[in-house]
Amino acid sequence: MTSRVEHVALSGELDPVGSPGVLRAVRRAIRGGADAVVLHLEAVTFIDSSGLRALLGATDAADAAGVQLLILPGTQRVMDVVEAARLTGRLPFVGLP
């Protein structure tokens, strides 16, 4: 059996305007039959609490569906916000130094 991995490249600002797209993209991948979803944060330029909530919601949605979610880290600025919120251990980041 072949696993289907869906890659979702996020970009721009994960704020109240940009954040809702995160959960929509993950749910679309899950409905499409993905066994795993990889979120790419490299092109995210800003993240606030709504962006962090979106990442947590995506994680919860994937867990509930039995789909593996992996998050590739963003810029140092983005990761500083994630670390300040103490979410590095809660969110499924891969490739952290």
C-alpha positions in Angstrom: 0.0 0.0 0.0 1.3 3.4 -1.0 1.1 6.4 1.4 -0.2 9.6 0.0 1.7 12.7 1.3 0.1 16.1 0.7 2.4 19.1 0.9 0.9 22.5 1.9 3.2 25.5 1.4 2.0 28.4 3.6 3.1 31.9 2.8 2.5 35.5 4.0 1.0 36.4 7.3 -0.7 33.9 9.6 -2.8 36.5 11.3 -6.6 36.8 11.6 -6.8 37.2 7.8 -4.4 34.5 6.7 -4.9 31.9 9.5 -8.2 30.4 8.4 -6.6 29.0 5.3 -4.4 26.7 7.3 -7.1 24.6 8.7 -9.0 24.6 5.4 -5.9 23.3 3.5 -5.3 20.6 6.1 -8.9 19.5 6.0 -9.0 19.5 2.2 -5.9 17.2 2.2 -7.5 14.9 4.7 -10.7 14.7 2.7 -8.6 14.1 -0.4 -7.2 10.9 1.2 -3.8 12.0 2.4 -2.1 9.7 4.9 0.3 12.5 5.9 0.3 16.3 5.5 3.4 18.4 5.5 3.0 22.1 6.3 5.8 24.3 5.0 6.3 27.5 7.0 9.4 28.7 5.1 7.5 31.5 3.3 5.5 32.6 6.3 6.6 36.2 7.1 4.6 36.8 10.3 2.6 34.7 12.8 0.5 35.8 15.7 -1.8 34.0 18.2 -4.4 33.4 15.5 -1.7 31.7 13.4 -0.6 29.6 16.4 -4.2 28.6 17.0 -4.5 27.6 13.4 -1.5 25.3 13.6 -2.9 23.8 16.8 -6.2 23.3 15.1 -4.6 21.7 12.1 -2.7 19.4 14.4 -5.9 18.4 16.3 -7.8 17.8 13.0 -5.0 15.6 11.7 -4.9 13.6 14.9 -8.7 13.2 15.0 -8.5 11.8 11.4 -5.6 9.5 12.1 -3.4 11.5 9.6 0.2 12.3 10.3 0.9 16.0 10.3 4.5 17.3 10.1 5.5 21.0 10.2 8.7 22.2 8.6 10.0 25.3 10.5 9.8 28.8 9.3 12.1 31.8 9.6 13.8 32.6 12.9 11.3 35.4 13.4 8.4 32.9 13.1 10.0 30.3 15.2 10.8 32.9 17.9 7.0 33.4 18.3 6.4 29.6 18.4 9.0 29.2 21.1 7.8 32.2 23.1 4.4 30.5 23.2 6.1 27.3 24.3 4.5 25.3 21.4 7.6 23.7 19.9 7.0 20.5 21.8 3.2 20.6 21.2 3.3 21.1 17.4 4.8 18.3 15.3 7.9 20.2 13.9 10.5 18.2 12.1 14.0 19.4 11.2 14.5 21.6 14.2 18.2 22.1 15.1 
